[in-house]
Amino acid sequence: MAPAKIAANFAKDHKALKMLGGIMEGNLLNLDQVTVLSKIPSKPELLGQLVRTINAPVSGFVNVLAGNIRGLLNVLNSLKDSKV
C-alpha cells in the first residue's frame, strides 16, 4: 500500500504523471482500486487507532471517577471558604 500512497501523492504534485492502474500480488488493479489502496492508513496508524479505541472506555471511566473527587473537593473548598 505504501507504493500506492507514494505514487498518488507524487501524482497530485506533478500533473505529468497519469496513473492508469497497478499490480498487486499478480492481480491487475484499475485506477479506482489503486486510489482506494492509497487511502488506506498505514499499519502504525491503524494500530494507533486500535489503541485509542480500546483506551476510550477506560479514559471515560477515569474521568468519571475524577469528576466525583473534583466535585467533593469543590464542596470542601467552598465550606472552608465560607467558614473563614
Secondary structure by P-SEA (a helix, b strand, c coil): caaaaaaaaaaaacccccccccccccccccaaaaaaaaacccaaaaaaaaaaaaaaaaaaaaaaaaaaaaaaaaaaaaaaaaac
